[in-house]
Amino acid sequence: MSINIDQAAENDVVTVVLDPRVAYRGFGPDDGPLATVARNLGAEEVTQDLADAAEQLDFAYQRAWQTAAARIAPDVAWNVSTPYHQRAEESPLLAAVAVAGREDRAQTALLEQVTAALAVEAETLSFGATRWVVVDGGRMVGCATVAHTVMSVQDQHLIETAARIRVDGELLRAVEAEGLRLELFEPGAESQRDAGALGYVLTDRGTVIFAAADFRPSPLHAIDTDRTVEALAEFLAVKPGDTDSEYFATYTERQRLWAESDGPSRLYGLIADLPGDTEFNAQMAADAELAAEHSGEVRAWHVRPLDRTDLPPVDLLADSPSNARAQYPAYVAAWMEDTGRELDFDDDLFPALGVDAGDVMLHRGQPVVAPVRGQATLDWAVEHVNHWATEAYIATDLIPTRVTLAIPATGTATVAMRNATAVAHAGARVEAHHRARVTALPDSEIQIHPGAAVNRQPGSHVALAPEARMPQRGGAFRDGAPRNLACGR
């Protein structure tokens, strides 16, 4: 007795094992950002919903794969199986989405062709849900959806944390301003994780933004004083650009959006409304006292750090001591760019600054702005003088010869060049000193001192100036008797 087997028919049957997890590895229901957040926050209900969605997505992908396979290879009888869904930690992923049996290894290229026709995409829906879509040729053929997003899970955790702090703790202070409400608590045993730390809840028009029990107040102040509230508000008001980006790594999505909005500035408004003994009020009182001694007219100020030896002093223009302090960070940023130094520099956590209206150098009756070190500090100085619209003198005697400076229209500033190359544009006023090389473009004004070279273009104003010596401090020039000898235009 013999049995005949149709070999051709046998070859038309291909056995395939599918692992849909490979198609959405890293962004799927149980291994994507949403799953990571849910597990880290202990959101068990969300984790279970994601596990159910993963099973639905596997089933949808299997159906889509079988449909695509039947379309691409209609003569093949496909025997497709998909193992029960498990997380990658419990069951390692296969090497590919579709793996053929041993007798069908020759069909690997065909399996890859079918797999390439499909894609899995994740999207956040406007009504607060996350959906994973199986796409075949640009058309959605299956999906799995959960009524959660990364933001909604984080928000719910904050709401629960705030409720626990309020129920378990003792309210010390509650301050409101501009839609914000900041509550300070003595945390109960259930909420406290760090001995000595206080709990707090910050809401913005009723939405919880921050809720935790990790704020350690200064031992110098009582825990319910305005000074403690001020310190907490400053801690929460840190925004991108104030410090390293790593600081915001643990922020929720809503906290990051809030920090990038006007939230921090409104929080400083809350600080300004505190009536008691705060650093803000002390600074305002000091500024008011200094301002009372002066008329408020624009004048020169000498600003110096009181507790930092690595930052430079600067002579600048302002109409009050507080405005003089406010302009110092911009100068230091330009100074660091020109000098190549990288210092720990934070606008909000800046050291105390001393402001002195005396000891400011003058040149022919004009205040001298701090010496320029390169292009960045020159740009700062020109913009600074133009902002105050007053006559001032900018000394650039410390610029190395390798630097070429393009001087824009300066309005009221006179820029002194020494040992540097400059191009004076229309409106620029430049004093060319020893070893300066200046190209005078039309409508620029150049005064030539001994040892300077000027390439005068038609339409420029060029005049001889008396020789002047550089003083020791600040790059300013000593007053000399003016002997302007016009050279024409």
Backbone torsions as a table, in degrees:
resi	resn	phi	psi	omega
1	MET	NA	137.6	-179.1
2	SER	-133.5	151.9	-179.9
3	ILE	-119.1	127.7	177.7
4	ASN	-99.9	126.5	178.8
5	ILE	-110.7	130.0	178.2
6	ASP	-74.6	102.7	-175.2
7	GLN	-63.1	-36.9	-179.1
8	ALA	-63.7	-42.8	179.6
9	ALA	-64.2	-37.5	179.3
10	GLU	-64.2	-36.3	-179.1
11	ASN	-70.3	-20.5	-177.7
12	ASP	-79.4	-5.4	178.5
13	VAL	-100.5	121.1	-179.2
14	VAL	-119.9	124.6	178.9
15	THR	-94.1	128.4	-175.1
16	VAL	-132.0	137.7	171.3
17	VAL	-108.5	121.9	-179.1
18	LEU	-98.2	141.0	170.4
19	ASP	-127.7	84.6	-177.2
20	PRO	-58.3	-21.5	-179.0
21	ARG	-58.1	-30.2	180.0
22	VAL	-64.5	-32.9	-176.4
23	ALA	-71.5	-25.4	-179.5
24	TYR	-125.1	30.6	-179.6
25	ARG	-59.4	129.0	176.7
26	GLY	92.9	-15.2	178.8
27	PHE	-140.0	16.3	-178.2
28	GLY	-80.6	-179.3	-177.9
29	PRO	-60.8	-33.4	-175.6
30	ASP	-112.2	4.7	176.6
31	ASP	-138.1	10.7	-179.7
32	GLY	-94.3	-174.6	-179.3
33	PRO	-58.2	-38.7	-179.3
34	LEU	-64.4	-42.9	179.1
35	ALA	-64.9	-39.6	179.6
36	THR	-62.4	-45.4	179.1
37	VAL	-63.1	-43.9	-178.3
38	ALA	-62.0	-42.9	179.6
39	ARG	-68.3	-41.7	-178.9
40	ASN	-64.5	-32.5	-178.4
41	LEU	-93.1	-0.5	179.3
42	GLY	69.7	30.2	179.7
43	ALA	-84.3	84.0	-173.4
44	GLU	-65.1	-38.3	179.8
45	GLU	-62.8	-41.5	178.3
46	VAL	-65.9	-42.4	179.7
47	THR	-59.8	-40.7	178.4
48	GLN	-67.2	-40.9	177.1
49	ASP	-61.0	-37.8	179.7
50	LEU	-69.6	-35.9	176.7
51	ALA	-64.0	-41.4	176.8
52	ASP	-64.1	-40.3	179.5
53	ALA	-65.1	-35.0	178.5
54	ALA	-63.5	-40.8	177.3
55	GLU	-64.7	-42.4	178.2
56	GLN	-62.5	-40.4	-179.2
57	LEU	-67.0	-39.0	176.5
58	ASP	-60.2	-44.6	-178.9
59	PHE	-65.2	-43.5	179.1
60	ALA	-62.9	-39.4	-179.5
61	TYR	-68.4	-39.2	179.4
62	GLN	-61.7	-45.4	178.7
63	ARG	-61.9	-42.5	179.9
64	ALA	-64.5	-38.2	-179.1
65	TRP	-66.9	-42.9	179.4
66	GLN	-63.5	-39.8	178.6
67	THR	-64.3	-44.2	179.1
68	ALA	-65.4	-38.3	179.6
69	ALA	-64.9	-41.9	178.8
70	ALA	-64.4	-32.8	178.9
71	ARG	-74.4	-41.5	-176.2
72	ILE	-77.5	-38.5	-179.0
73	ALA	-130.4	77.3	-175.3
74	PRO	-68.2	-19.5	-178.0
75	ASP	-85.5	-2.6	-177.3
76	VAL	-101.0	136.4	173.4
77	ALA	-91.9	111.7	-174.0
78	TRP	-92.6	128.7	174.9
79	ASN	-111.5	93.2	-171.0
80	VAL	-107.6	133.2	175.8
81	SER	-132.8	147.3	178.8
82	THR	-129.0	120.5	179.7
83	PRO	-61.6	158.1	176.1
84	TYR	-58.8	137.4	-173.6
85	HIS	-66.4	131.9	172.8
86	GLN	-138.7	154.1	176.6
87	ARG	-67.5	155.7	-176.9
88	ALA	-61.2	-30.1	178.3
89	GLU	-67.2	-25.2	-178.1
90	GLU	-94.0	-32.5	-179.8
91	SER	-142.2	111.5	-176.7
92	PRO	-57.1	149.2	177.9
93	LEU	-69.5	150.6	172.5
94	LEU	-72.1	168.6	-178.5
95	ALA	-69.6	-23.7	-179.4
96	ALA	-147.9	168.0	178.2
97	VAL	-60.6	-45.5	-177.7
98	ALA	-120.6	126.2	179.4
99	VAL	-124.4	126.7	-178.6
100	ALA	-84.1	157.6	174.6
101	GLY	-66.8	170.4	-174.8
102	ARG	-58.5	-39.3	-177.0
103	GLU	-77.4	-9.2	-177.9
104	ASP	-115.8	22.5	-178.7
105	ARG	-59.5	-26.0	-179.2
106	ALA	-67.6	-13.3	-178.2
107	GLN	-92.7	12.2	-176.5
108	THR	-57.3	-42.8	-179.6
109	ALA	-62.4	-38.5	178.7
110	LEU	-66.4	-39.9	178.2
111	LEU	-63.0	-41.2	178.8
112	GLU	-64.6	-34.3	178.6
113	GLN	-65.9	-41.8	178.9
114	VAL	-65.8	-45.1	-179.5
115	THR	-61.6	-38.4	-178.6
116	ALA	-65.4	-21.1	-179.9
117	ALA	-75.9	-13.3	-176.6
118	LEU	-111.2	157.2	175.3
119	ALA	-148.8	152.5	175.1
120	VAL	-119.0	130.4	-179.6
121	GLU	-127.0	146.1	176.4
122	ALA	-112.0	140.2	-178.9
123	GLU	-146.1	148.3	175.4
124	THR	-98.3	123.4	-176.7
125	LEU	-88.4	154.6	-173.7
126	SER	-65.3	-25.2	-177.7
127	PHE	-90.5	15.4	173.3
128	GLY	87.9	42.6	178.9
129	ALA	-135.8	161.1	175.7
130	THR	-118.5	133.3	-177.2
131	ARG	-129.4	138.1	173.1
132	TRP	-108.5	126.0	-172.2
133	VAL	-115.5	133.8	171.6
134	VAL	-95.1	124.3	-174.6
135	VAL	-115.9	132.2	176.5
136	ASP	-125.5	109.1	179.8
137	GLY	63.2	34.8	179.6
138	GLY	84.0	1.2	-178.0
139	ARG	-115.5	134.3	178.0
140	MET	-72.3	125.7	-178.7
141	VAL	-119.5	-1.3	179.2
142	GLY	-177.5	159.2	-179.5
143	CYS	-161.5	167.3	171.8
144	ALA	-141.0	134.9	-172.8
145	THR	-131.8	142.2	171.8
146	VAL	-126.4	148.0	-177.9
147	ALA	-86.5	48.1	-179.6
148	HIS	-143.4	152.2	169.0
149	THR	-132.9	168.7	176.5
150	VAL	-57.2	-44.0	-178.6
151	MET	-66.4	-41.5	-177.4
152	SER	-66.1	-37.8	178.6
153	VAL	-66.9	-44.1	178.0
154	GLN	-63.7	-42.7	179.7
155	ASP	-61.7	-43.2	-179.4
156	GLN	-63.2	-38.6	177.9
157	HIS	-63.7	-41.5	178.4
158	LEU	-65.2	-39.8	178.2
159	ILE	-60.9	-44.4	179.5
160	GLU	-66.5	-39.2	178.4
161	THR	-64.1	-43.8	179.0
162	ALA	-61.7	-42.6	179.6
163	ALA	-63.2	-40.7	-180.0
164	ARG	-65.7	-41.8	179.2
165	ILE	-63.8	-41.3	-178.1
166	ARG	-68.4	-39.4	-178.0
167	VAL	-75.7	-40.5	-172.4
168	ASP	-85.9	-25.4	-172.3
169	GLY	-103.4	176.5	177.9
170	GLU	-107.5	123.1	-178.9
171	LEU	-69.9	122.9	178.4
172	LEU	-95.9	-45.9	-178.6
173	ARG	-148.1	151.0	172.1
174	ALA	-141.1	122.2	-176.7
175	VAL	-125.8	136.9	-179.4
176	GLU	-126.9	143.7	176.2
177	ALA	-170.2	134.5	173.4
178	GLU	52.4	42.1	178.2
179	GLY	85.1	-6.6	179.8
180	LEU	-96.8	146.6	173.3
181	ARG	-133.9	120.4	179.8
182	LEU	-113.0	119.5	-179.2
183	GLU	-112.6	136.0	-179.4
184	LEU	-117.4	130.3	-172.8
185	PHE	-127.0	148.5	161.5
186	GLU	-87.0	107.1	-170.6
187	PRO	-70.5	149.8	174.5
188	GLY	-82.1	177.9	-175.9
189	ALA	-62.6	-32.5	-176.9
190	GLU	-72.7	-29.9	-176.9
191	SER	-93.8	-29.3	-172.7
192	GLN	-76.6	125.5	176.3
193	ARG	-114.0	-20.0	-176.7
194	ASP	-125.9	116.4	-178.2
195	ALA	-60.2	131.4	179.4
196	GLY	90.2	-8.7	-179.7
197	ALA	-86.0	150.5	178.5
198	LEU	-103.5	154.4	174.7
199	GLY	-94.2	156.5	-179.8
200	TYR	-154.7	154.0	174.9
201	VAL	-137.4	124.7	175.2
202	LEU	-115.4	122.2	176.7
203	THR	-117.2	148.5	177.0
204	ASP	-120.6	106.0	-176.0
205	ARG	52.5	42.6	175.4
206	GLY	92.1	-15.7	-180.0
207	THR	-88.1	128.3	-179.9
208	VAL	-71.4	124.0	177.9
209	ILE	-102.6	-48.0	178.0
210	PHE	-131.0	140.6	174.0
211	ALA	-155.7	116.0	-178.4
212	ALA	-164.4	174.7	177.2
213	ALA	-132.1	59.3	-174.7
214	ASP	-132.0	16.7	-178.4
215	PHE	-94.2	120.6	179.3
216	ARG	-102.4	109.4	-177.8
217	PRO	-75.1	164.0	176.8
218	SER	-69.4	136.9	177.4
219	PRO	-69.9	-7.8	-178.9
220	LEU	-80.2	-12.0	-175.2
221	HIS	-130.9	147.8	175.2
222	ALA	-63.3	149.5	-171.1
223	ILE	-71.9	-13.2	-178.3
224	ASP	-111.4	17.0	-177.1
225	THR	-88.4	166.4	176.0
226	ASP	-61.3	-33.4	-179.7
227	ARG	-64.1	-37.1	177.2
228	THR	-70.0	-42.1	176.7
229	VAL	-61.1	-40.6	179.2
230	GLU	-61.6	-45.3	-179.4
231	ALA	-63.3	-40.5	177.9
232	LEU	-64.6	-44.4	-179.6
233	ALA	-62.7	-40.6	177.6
234	GLU	-64.9	-36.2	177.4
235	PHE	-62.8	-40.1	-178.8
236	LEU	-82.4	-15.9	-175.5
237	ALA	-89.1	2.7	178.4
238	VAL	-62.4	133.7	-176.6
239	LYS	-127.2	162.9	177.8
240	PRO	-54.9	135.2	-176.0
241	GLY	101.0	-22.4	178.3
242	ASP	-77.9	-28.8	-176.3
243	THR	-152.3	-175.6	-178.0
244	ASP	-64.3	150.4	-178.6
245	SER	-64.2	-25.5	179.8
246	GLU	-61.6	-23.3	-179.8
247	TYR	-59.4	-31.7	-174.7
248	PHE	-96.1	10.5	-177.0
249	ALA	-62.1	-31.3	-178.4
250	THR	-94.7	1.9	178.1
251	TYR	-68.6	146.2	172.1
252	THR	-76.6	169.6	178.9
253	GLU	-60.9	-41.2	-179.9
254	ARG	-67.9	-38.1	178.6
255	GLN	-64.1	-39.1	178.1
256	ARG	-65.7	-43.1	178.1
257	LEU	-62.6	-40.4	180.0
258	TRP	-65.4	-41.9	-179.5
259	ALA	-66.2	-27.1	179.6
260	GLU	-87.1	-6.4	-179.4
261	SER	-97.0	-156.7	178.4
262	ASP	-87.4	8.7	-179.3
263	GLY	-55.9	-52.5	180.0
264	PRO	-58.9	-38.6	-179.7
265	SER	-66.8	-36.4	176.8
266	ARG	-69.0	-30.3	177.1
267	LEU	-68.0	-34.1	173.9
268	TYR	-69.1	-29.0	172.6
269	GLY	-63.9	-36.7	175.5
270	LEU	-62.7	-41.2	177.7
271	ILE	-61.2	-42.8	-178.1
272	ALA	-63.5	-26.2	-178.8
273	ASP	-83.1	-9.8	179.6
274	LEU	-66.8	128.2	-173.2
275	PRO	-85.1	-16.7	-170.2
276	GLY	-86.6	-156.2	-176.4
277	ASP	-81.0	95.5	178.4
278	THR	-123.2	160.4	176.7
279	GLU	-62.8	-36.0	179.4
280	PHE	-61.9	-48.1	-179.3
281	ASN	-66.0	-35.7	177.9
282	ALA	-64.7	-41.1	178.5
283	GLN	-66.0	-41.6	178.9
284	MET	-63.1	-39.2	179.1
285	ALA	-65.9	-41.0	178.9
286	ALA	-64.4	-41.6	178.4
287	ASP	-64.4	-40.5	179.7
288	ALA	-64.6	-37.6	179.3
289	GLU	-66.2	-42.5	178.2
290	LEU	-67.5	-41.2	-178.9
291	ALA	-63.3	-31.1	179.7
292	ALA	-66.8	-22.9	-179.7
293	GLU	-82.3	-10.4	-175.7
294	HIS	-127.7	163.9	-176.2
295	SER	-82.6	-9.7	-175.9
296	GLY	88.0	2.2	178.0
297	GLU	-73.0	156.2	179.3
298	VAL	-69.0	128.3	-179.7
299	ARG	-149.3	175.7	-179.2
300	ALA	-89.9	143.1	178.9
301	TRP	-132.2	147.9	174.6
302	HIS	-105.8	114.9	-176.7
303	VAL	-108.6	133.6	-178.5
304	ARG	-143.8	140.6	174.5
305	PRO	-68.4	140.1	-178.7
306	LEU	-91.9	-26.7	-177.0
307	ASP	-128.1	18.5	176.5
308	ARG	-130.5	122.3	178.2
309	THR	-94.9	-7.1	-177.7
310	ASP	-95.0	-0.1	179.6
311	LEU	-110.2	146.6	-172.7
312	PRO	-84.9	151.6	166.7
313	PRO	-76.5	164.4	-178.4
314	VAL	-151.1	142.8	170.3
315	ASP	-100.6	124.3	-177.4
316	LEU	-145.0	175.9	-177.7
317	LEU	-102.3	145.7	175.6
318	ALA	-169.3	166.6	177.2
319	ASP	-104.5	2.1	177.8
320	SER	-163.9	160.0	177.3
321	PRO	-60.6	-38.6	-178.9
322	SER	-64.5	-39.8	177.4
323	ASN	-69.3	-30.8	175.4
324	ALA	-64.3	-44.1	177.0
325	ARG	-63.2	-40.3	-175.0
326	ALA	-63.9	-25.8	-177.4
327	GLN	-90.4	-8.5	-177.0
328	TYR	-64.4	-43.5	-179.5
329	PRO	-56.9	-38.1	-179.9
330	ALA	-64.9	-38.6	178.0
331	TYR	-65.7	-43.7	-178.1
332	VAL	-63.8	-37.7	177.7
333	ALA	-60.8	-43.6	177.7
334	ALA	-67.9	-39.0	179.3
335	TRP	-62.3	-41.7	178.0
336	MET	-65.1	-38.3	179.0
337	GLU	-63.7	-40.7	-178.6
338	ASP	-75.4	-33.8	-177.0
339	THR	-91.8	-9.2	179.7
340	GLY	74.2	16.2	179.8
341	ARG	-91.6	145.1	176.6
342	GLU	-120.7	100.8	-177.0
343	LEU	-111.4	155.7	175.1
344	ASP	-69.4	109.0	-170.9
345	PHE	-135.5	116.3	-176.2
346	ASP	-134.5	120.1	-177.2
347	ASP	-58.0	-44.4	-173.9
348	ASP	-76.4	-31.5	-176.7
349	LEU	-106.4	36.7	-172.9
350	PHE	-76.9	147.4	178.7
351	PRO	-66.4	164.2	178.7
352	ALA	-63.5	143.2	-178.2
353	LEU	-118.3	132.3	172.3
354	GLY	-90.3	136.8	-179.2
355	VAL	-123.9	124.5	-176.8
356	ASP	-128.0	127.4	-180.0
357	ALA	-80.2	-12.8	-179.8
358	GLY	-97.4	-177.8	176.2
359	ASP	58.1	36.1	177.0
360	VAL	-108.6	126.2	-177.1
361	MET	-68.1	147.8	176.2
362	LEU	-122.8	150.0	174.6
363	HIS	-130.0	109.1	-177.8
364	ARG	53.9	40.0	177.4
365	GLY	85.1	-5.4	179.7
366	GLN	-100.2	138.7	175.9
367	PRO	-65.9	147.1	-178.6
368	VAL	-102.5	120.2	175.7
369	VAL	-76.8	148.5	-173.9
370	ALA	-48.5	148.1	-177.1
371	PRO	-56.5	142.3	177.8
372	VAL	-83.7	141.5	179.7
373	ARG	-109.7	-10.3	-178.2
374	GLY	173.1	-165.2	-174.0
375	GLN	-63.3	-41.2	-176.2
376	ALA	-64.8	-45.5	-179.7
377	THR	-71.8	-29.1	175.1
378	LEU	-66.3	-46.0	178.1
379	ASP	-59.4	-41.9	178.4
380	TRP	-61.1	-46.3	-176.1
381	ALA	-63.4	-43.0	-179.8
382	VAL	-63.8	-46.6	178.8
383	GLU	-63.9	-36.2	-179.2
384	HIS	-63.4	-48.6	-179.5
385	VAL	-65.9	-42.1	179.2
386	ASN	-62.0	-36.2	-179.1
387	HIS	-59.7	-41.2	-177.3
388	TRP	-89.1	-8.4	173.6
389	ALA	51.1	48.1	178.0
390	THR	-135.2	155.6	180.0
391	GLU	-66.0	130.5	178.7
392	ALA	-152.5	167.1	-173.5
393	TYR	-124.8	129.6	-179.0
394	ILE	-113.9	116.5	-179.6
395	ALA	-96.1	134.3	-177.7
396	THR	-124.3	34.7	-172.2
397	ASP	-71.7	-13.9	-177.7
398	LEU	-98.8	5.6	180.0
399	ILE	-74.2	130.0	177.5
400	PRO	-67.7	156.4	-174.3
401	THR	-66.1	-21.3	-177.5
402	ARG	-74.6	-11.1	-177.8
403	VAL	-87.5	133.2	174.4
404	THR	-110.9	123.3	-175.4
405	LEU	-110.1	128.6	174.5
406	ALA	-96.0	109.8	-175.5
407	ILE	-87.1	114.7	177.6
408	PRO	-80.1	-178.7	176.0
409	ALA	-61.5	123.1	-173.0
410	THR	-104.0	-9.0	178.1
411	GLY	68.9	-92.6	-174.8
412	THR	-106.5	-4.8	-176.1
413	ALA	-89.1	140.3	171.0
414	THR	-108.4	122.0	-176.4
415	VAL	-102.0	123.9	178.7
416	ALA	-97.1	123.5	-176.8
417	MET	-107.9	131.7	173.4
418	ARG	-145.3	135.6	179.5
419	ASN	57.5	34.0	-178.9
420	ALA	-149.1	163.6	177.7
421	THR	-106.8	137.0	-176.8
422	ALA	-139.7	150.7	170.1
423	VAL	-116.7	113.8	-176.7
424	ALA	-92.4	114.7	-179.4
425	HIS	-85.8	176.5	-179.3
426	ALA	-57.5	132.0	-179.9
427	GLY	91.0	-12.0	-179.1
428	ALA	-74.6	142.6	175.6
429	ARG	-120.5	115.2	-170.6
430	VAL	-129.6	135.7	167.5
431	GLU	-103.0	117.4	-178.5
432	ALA	-93.9	114.2	-177.9
433	HIS	-106.2	-164.6	-172.6
434	HIS	-52.4	127.0	177.5
435	ARG	64.8	15.3	174.2
436	ALA	-82.9	143.1	177.8
437	ARG	-126.0	107.9	-172.1
438	VAL	-118.4	130.7	170.6
439	THR	-97.6	117.0	-175.7
440	ALA	-95.1	107.9	177.8
441	LEU	-83.9	164.8	-177.8
442	PRO	-52.6	141.3	178.0
443	ASP	68.9	16.6	171.3
444	SER	-97.5	158.6	-179.2
445	GLU	-119.8	122.1	-176.6
446	ILE	-124.6	131.2	169.7
447	GLN	-108.4	125.2	-174.5
448	ILE	-98.0	123.9	172.7
449	HIS	-102.5	162.4	-179.7
450	PRO	-55.6	137.2	177.8
451	GLY	89.9	-0.4	-179.6
452	ALA	-98.4	155.7	176.9
453	ALA	-125.0	131.7	-177.8
454	VAL	-126.7	127.1	173.1
455	ASN	-94.9	97.0	-172.6
456	ARG	-84.6	121.4	175.3
457	GLN	-94.3	151.4	179.3
458	PRO	-55.4	138.5	179.2
459	GLY	92.3	-4.5	178.4
460	SER	-89.8	157.7	179.5
461	HIS	-105.2	116.8	-177.6
462	VAL	-126.2	133.4	179.9
463	ALA	-141.4	149.2	174.2
464	LEU	-78.3	141.7	179.2
465	ALA	-124.4	152.6	178.5
466	PRO	-67.0	150.7	178.3
467	GLU	-65.7	137.0	179.4
468	ALA	-132.4	143.2	-178.5
469	ARG	-92.4	147.0	175.5
470	MET	-78.6	131.1	174.6
471	PRO	-78.0	173.8	-178.6
472	GLN	-74.3	-37.8	-172.8
473	ARG	-101.4	133.1	164.3
474	GLY	75.5	-2.6	178.9
475	GLY	73.9	15.6	178.8
476	ALA	-83.3	165.9	-178.7
477	PHE	-110.3	144.6	176.6
478	ARG	-70.6	146.9	177.1
479	ASP	-64.6	139.8	177.2
480	GLY	-136.4	160.3	178.7
481	ALA	-68.2	123.5	-176.4
482	PRO	-70.4	133.2	174.7
483	ARG	-135.9	66.5	-177.4
484	ASN	-74.3	118.6	177.3
485	LEU	-110.5	105.0	-175.3
486	ALA	-64.6	136.8	177.6
487	CYS	-104.2	1.7	178.4
488	GLY	98.6	-175.5	-176.4
489	ARG	-132.4	NA	NA
